[in-house]
Amino acid sequence: MFAQQLLNGLFLGAVYALFAVGYTLVFGVLDILNLAHAAIFTAAAFAAFSLVAAGVPLPAAFLLAAIFAGLLGILLDRVAFAPLRKRNAGTLVPLISSIGVAIIIGAVLRAVYGVDERHFTLGGLDTAPAIHLGPITFTTVELTIFLAAIALMVVLSWILRSTTLGRRIRAVADDRIAAALLGVDLEKTIAATFFIASSLGGAAGVLTGLEYNSVTLDMGGPIELKGLAVIILGGMGSITGAVIGGFILGAVETFAVAYGLSPWRDALVFGVMFVLLVARPTGLFGKRALRQA
Amino acid sequence: MPGALVDFYAKHSRLIDQIGVNALLALSLSVSLQAGQLALAQAAFMGIAAYVSAILAMQAHWPLIATILAAVLVSTVVAALLALPVRRLRGVFLAIATIGFGEIVRVFANNLSITGGAEGLSGIPNDATTPVIYGSLAVVAFVLFALSRTKFALAVTLVREDEHAARGVGVDVGMVRTLSLALGGAIAGLGGALYAHASFFLTPTDFGFARMEQILVWCVIGGVTSPLGAVIGAALLSILPEVIRFLSDWREVTNGVILLLVILFAPGGLSSLWRRGAIRVR
């Protein structure tokens, strides 16, 4: 029972972590809260749905939807953040412009897809027999989602640690002006950051859609706010923190449900977040860990 | 009233009432933004007050004015109590903590039996008439105007512009922040109570994050540090969906595009267009 719940928590947590990593990456680099992240998450899920419905194999649809989300992220930056960056507009105004973009994305999705729930045609993946490993049981879909999320986070970690782009991103996160003086192209680096962050958010959207085999207009609502709890838990801007925070959230939710606290689950999550913010605003893993990622 | 005006009112009375309530909600956030606090719990204060006033009216059969006063009292106390733990938080951190508080309130509304759970309450006496709503708005406007000529307003501005300087000249920053949050809670509570009595139903989703975003957008579009701007922002953005109703499916898109254009071309909000030197909230 315990092992099974822990596993369920890991599965749930991997997707939370993937979503939160993109959320926190943008915050770490730009010090802004991007409230369009959940809208891109939803848009990617719909894109993957359309691709699969048009006959594209699921893995390809997944990657294409993530790339689409990444491009949407670059567009988001050009439209909502870049013009304000030039004017040094503080933190509140970009927050509002990201809400504006979120409204537009949500409205376009509603106009194109209507309000009905959509389901993936998984072609056998969903009917594959459950896998039993000692006391634990899981489905092929769950395992696929988990492995995909972990793989993407490993890729992100590699990019940030070992590539020139990663070093540039970390330099901009650390000190934008110093990075620019050292010859880092700020706008290009920020665009790359948005591409990476949004494609991860989009991938999380596709995986969430697969997890419940349901794609809806409001699927981004809960994760938008839970993602905030995750990045607070891990420390704003900390990639490692967001990953660990995602898994903690997944475990807390799973165990809350297992112990019959399901209706109060979210209050528990946000209660923990509130207490942590008040007691230790830098999160469990300190501030600015992105710089040392 | 001339006939045309009577017709206009009959046709749009619901929207007119909504604008009044929305203006109160925008003012409530504007009060805490003016003290430099990005505290996003207004929807929660509104919700708490809405439930208090609706429950007192439906179960205890209190008269309207008594339910409103009780609701405002409760939301003010809640806001003041919330101010204590968050007094060290600034900027985005304050925003997230208060968003979390709002979610907790929503979960309670969703699960308690007295609030009717997820189904909410229905059959609330519909007695918040247009004069009641606009009378309340006038009272709040008068109070805010009177406050704007006091030393308190000066302290609020100072705390927003430079907290260290404010401390340096002897301003009790914690007290200013607590008072401005409590005042915001009171106004949001008034808006919430009137919201409950102007609509028949009340559900937890009425006070979720979407509502909070909406209130924030009204304020920022109007101009964060201007109470008048907040009212204008609320009024214009409440009317806008009606004006562009003919766009049907693309109405929401247009709504978002207009919001984006205003914020990009007037980051200080609409009020900055007529008042030079609008100030940023960090």
Interface residues (C-beta under 8 A of the other chain):
Chain A: F27 D31 L33 L35 V79 A80 P83 L84 R87 A89 G90 T91 L92 V93 L95 I96 S97 I99 G100 V101 A102 I103 I104 G106 A107 V108 R110 A111 G221 E224 L225 L228 A229 I232 M236 P263 W264 D266 A267 F270 G271 M273 F274 L277 V278 P281
Chain B: L38 P85 V86 R88 L89 G91 V92 F93 A95 I96 A97 I99 G100 F101 E103 I104 R106 V107 F108 N110 N111 F209 A210 E213 L216 V217 V220 I221 V224 D249 W250 R251 E252 V253 N255 G256 V257 L259 L260 I263 L264 P267 R280 V281 R282
